[in-house]
Amino acid sequence: MAVRVKDISPSGVRKWMYGERIPRPDQMRRLAFATNGEVMPNDFFLSEHGNAA
C-alpha cells in the first residue's frame, strides 16, 4: 500500500497488513478517506468468505 496516512507509521501499516494489529476507529476513517474507500473498516474484520480475517 503506497498511500500515506497522517500520523500512521509504515510499521503500523505493515502490522495491519499482516493481521498483527487492528487500526483504531479514527485510523480506519483516515485510511478509508486516504484510499478513496478502497480500504474500509470491514476489511479488517471480514475475509472474502465472510469469516473473521
Secondary structure, 3 states (H helix, E strand, C coil): CCCCCCCCCHHHHHHHHCCCCCCCHHHHHHHHHHCCCCCCHHHHCECCCCCEC
